[in-house]
Amino acid sequence: MKIIRTINEMTNKIKELSHETIGFVATMGFLHEGHLSLVRKAKEENDLVVMSIFVNPLQFGPNEDFEEYPRNEEQDTDIAEKAGIDVLFMPTVKEMYPEELAIKMTIEKGTDVLCGRSRPGHFDGVGTVLTKLFHIIEPNYAYFGLKDAQQFAIVHNLVRQLNFPLQVVGLPTIREADGLAKSSRNVNLSDRERAEAKQLYKSLQYAQKLLVDGIKNPDIIKAEVQKMLQKETNGIIDYIEILSFPNLGQISTIKEQIIIAVAVQFEQARLIDNILLQADGTKIDRL
């Protein structure tokens, strides 16, 4: 595995290496099984796999501590090498942003729903850094987990509307045996909360069943999900949303591809989960 820290070396290395396709996995480090599932698929489908590790300051809001974001470069490097990464790109903030940006990217649609509602400017930062990384690495395929489906949708639209010559691939959420989406936040759950947390995915599966049974009114489905979560957990519901996907638009009846998403605040952890469905209720696992 080649470790690269400068943009110039990264662009030169891409030109030097013999490859037909490049699979790219963008991360902020502190690697876990979710990242590795993306790497495995990238390795299956490409002859060169590049991973980036960069904690991007542009996507942190005023109440989010960039300095406190977990980092472990030694551990991440070891995990990446064992996973079979060919090139690991780990630039500094100064390398990525050597001067104040003269151009500001603003994501206009899909940011005022789900988690983006409480994180203004977050996806502007995501769009900016990914635009830079896509230009530097020139991947054919970029792999993202569908656990953060809002991010996937925004990146999908970024690539499509700005004509990047690459395909964005969305892969299934990695789950525990009881269905709970794997997350570094899960360690902050108490034993009781951990037992309750599995109800997030169960509530989404229940929503899917309602759709399969013919209920097309999103308000009815959201109300049933809310009842279930209030009955089965002591967490505070942040949101329950049903939106078109990947456009993330409001709908009055379900007649297209959708996302059903929930967020629940427990005492020390805020958990999110979602399910992507066709209009007939068929589950979508890859985009």
C-alpha angles and dihedrals in degrees: 000000000000117000114207127185106176132066093226093054091045094054092045092049091053089054092048099048120086110233144139097204135013121213113201131200115188115201143163090222131243085112122214140168092286091061092045092054088058091049092051092053092044090053091049093052104035139045094220125041123194124188125191125205111193129142099216114214093196093071095054117096127216092268094046119086111228091184093055096053107121115259132177111164096176093052093043092050091051093048092047093050093048089049090058101250110170098201127018114198112200110168126174123241089253090054094051096039108026092161139017109288114254091194123059120201116213121190104213104187134044096021101096095064136068113001093343091071091072096037108060112190094013096113092043085063092046091051092048097050094043091050088056094045093048090053093046098046101028096208125188092210130024117197125213133171117245091221085088093045094162090059091048091051093050093047090047090054092044092055094043098045097041092044099237108179094236141085122240112219122201117202132193124278112260110236141192118245091269093050101260110144110247112249138156086236092066092081088067093063120103117233091261093047091048090055090049096044093076087069091076092071092037089056090052091049088051089052089052090052091052090053092047088051089058106264105142099169108102093202091059092049093047091050091052092048090050092052091051095048093046091050098044103037140042092213124114113249110234096182146339112197138174113194140160112266135257090359092057092215129155115259134193096199132019110248102130142042109306146182122222108197136178136187123192127186114217122184097276103007138051110209128198131191139164145181126213117215142179116234090265092053098260109150118242115214102169134034 
